[in-house]
Amino acid sequence: MWSAVRSLRYDFRRQGWTNALRLPNPGVRRGLHQLIRGEVLSIAEIEKGDFSKLIEIIPEGTNVELNLSCPNLGTALPWDSARVFTQTNTRKWCIAKLSPLTTPEQLEFLIDELGFTQLHFSNTLPLGGDRGGGLSGVTLRPYTLELIRLVRENWGDAVEIIAGGGVSDFGAVYEYLNEGANHVSLGSVCFNPFKLRKILKGKYDEN
């Protein structure tokens, strides 16, 4: 948490939070030890072939989210090796977390070739430059909405969608759900739990 706070900066021009957090975590074995039953373990490849190693460590049935798009990784790797997680159907959640810049061709490969049926839109917007890092916040909403539309137009309800980015009120939640998302991700509540109360209050006020 402290590493995240040190890295975060608010960009008023882009209306979002920037970070160059990298991956300051203690590793997958520690993550598994701390994981509570039913939670989702977030993993990523640092080097090509890491997913093949991770699937040997992570027990069958453990929920996973494969981060295929984190700007803090510093490099973009091919997605082919992610296939090892879709070859068995023992997990309630096997999610691919994608970049806001994901193309229709990449979606087709991920869904039709690799077999992912649960997608998370979207990760931070890559900033580029020497420090890397990404931008989160309201800037992501048009990207996420477009990706939801693409999936619903081409794959209908065969794909389960988690939508996130720029959710600061219930209006954003409603917009994502109305466009076709099944679930909404609220990342900012990790830093401001009162925001969740505000969002829920907005829901009840609208009703």
Secondary structure, 3 states (H helix, E strand, C coil): CHHHHHHCEEECCCCEEEECCCCCCCCHHHHHHHCCCCCEEEECCCCCCHHHHHHHHCCCCCEEEEECCCHHHCCCCCCHHHHHHCCCCCCCCEEEEECCCCCHHHHHHHHHHCCCCEEEECCCEECCCCCCCEEEEHHHHHHHHHHHHHHHHHHHHHCEEEEECCCCCHHHHHHHHHHCCCEEECHHHHCCHHHHHHHHHHHHHHC
